[in-house]
Amino acid sequence: MRRTPFGGSEVTVILYTSTEAIRACLGVSARELDDAQITDLRMSDQLLESLEDVLSTHVAAAAAGEAVGATDAEVTVLRRLRLYCQYEAAVLLLPQLQTLLVQKISDGDAEMQRFSKDDLERTKDQITAMRNHYRGKLNADFVSEAFVLPTILAVSPTYDPVTDV
């Protein structure tokens, strides 16, 4: 990870989120989980695959949300895309989390255990719930905006092309 002239780290963008946002969801630092550990899992590809199931028009939706003069609804969909990707990436990283992070920290006198099995399960449940929350909102956006079904009316034809009457 490279450092900026101001001491912060550069952010690696992954689809509609970033490595910093993903780490924030997991509650870990860049030292514990660096950008390469996230990007080496081909996280962008995994998120694209996931988004195809959730909102197949995500590219157009994101462009509309970023456009000058975007409506409130378009900006809302973009915000939900970003949040969904952030939590989806965190969910995808959770299986590796226990092996990637130090579990016991000790200074000789005091000891702290982090991400024990129970902690990891609780974290997984919370992150998965947030992902599902934003997935549901994106599904609702997709259904309400993209799939407005036309009303089919019963009609009585006045002309029959077979009998020409």
N, C-alpha and C positions, 0 to 999 in steps of 0.2 A: 504494500500500500504506500503510495507516495504522499508526501506532506505538501501542503500549500505554503506559500511564504508567510502566512499568518499563523502557522502552527497547527491548523486543523488538517484533517485528512481529506483527500479528494473523494468524492462520492462516485461510486460505480452505479450507473443507471442500468436497471434491469426491467425492460418493458415499461410498465407504468409506475414502477417503484424504484427503490434504491437499496443498496446493501445496508446503509445506515438505518433505513426504516425497518428492514427485516430484522436487523439485530435489536432494534428498539422493541419490537414485538416479543422477541425471545428473552430480552433482559440481559443481554450479553454485550461485552465490549469488542472493539475491533482487535484487541490483542488476543481475546479468547476465540474469536471466529472471524478470520480475515476474509477479505473480498474473494480471494482465490478459492477458499473452501466453499463459498457460495456459488461462484461462477463456474467452477469446475464440475458442478453437478448439472450443468447445462440448464440453469434455472430459467433462462428466457424461453427455451424450447418447452420446458415443462409448463410454464405459465401460459404459453400460446396454446398448448394442447388443452389445458384446463379451460381457457377462455372460449375455445371453440364449442365446448359443451354449454357454457353459461351464456355467452353473448357473442354469437358468431360475427356480428357487425361491429365489434369493438374498435376496429381501426377507424371506421367512419364516425362512430360515436365519440372517440377521443379527438379526432380532428374537428368535429363540430363543437366540442366543448372548449377547445383551445382557440377557436376562431374569434376574431374580433367581432363583437356584436352577438356573441353566443347567448342564447336564451338561458334563463335560470334552470330550466329542465335539462338542457345540454350540459351545463356546468355541473349539475348534480350527478348526472350519469358519469362524467369524467371523474369526479371526486370518488364516486362509488367504485369505479374501475381501479383507481389508485389504491383505495383501502382494501378491496378484495385481493388484488395482487400482492399487497404487503402481507396480509394474513395467510393467503394461500402459500406463498413462498415459505413462511414460517412453519406452516403445517408440513410442507414437504421436507423441511430440514429437521423436524423433530426426531425422526428415527436415528439420525446421526448424532444428535445433540449429546446424548449421554456418553458416547465414546469420544467426542471431540473436546469436551470440557472437563476441567479438573473438578472432581467431586468433593474431595476433602482438602481444606485449606487449613494449615496449622503454622503457628509461629513458635512452636515449642511449648508454650504455656496454654494457649487457647486453641480450640479447634472448631471449625465450622464445616458443616456438610451442606453442599448445595446440589440441587438436582438429584436428590435421592429418587428412588422409584416413585414414592408418593408425590413428591414435589413435581417430578416430571409429568406424572399423570394429571395432576391438577393444572399445570401449565398447559399441557396438551388440550385438556378439556376447554380451558378458557380461550385459547387461541383458535381452536376449532369452532367454538361457538361464535366468535367474532367473524371468522371466515364465512360460516353459514349464514350469519346475519346479513353480511354484504352480498353474498351470493343470492340470497332471497330477494334483496332489493334490486339487484341487477336483473334477475329473472322477472320481477314485476315490471321493471322498466321495459324489458324486451317484449313482454306480452302486451303491455298497454300501448307501446308505441309502434312496434313492428308488426304485430299480428292483430290488427283490427279486422275482424272478419266481416265481410260484406253480408248484408241481410239478404237472404234468398226468399223471394216472394213467389207464391203460387200464382200462375197466370192461366188464363183460358185463351188458347190461340184462336185467332179469327181467320187464320189462313193455314191450310194444310198443304205442305209442299208435295206430299205423295199423291193426293187426289186432285191437286190444283184447284181446290175449292176454298 
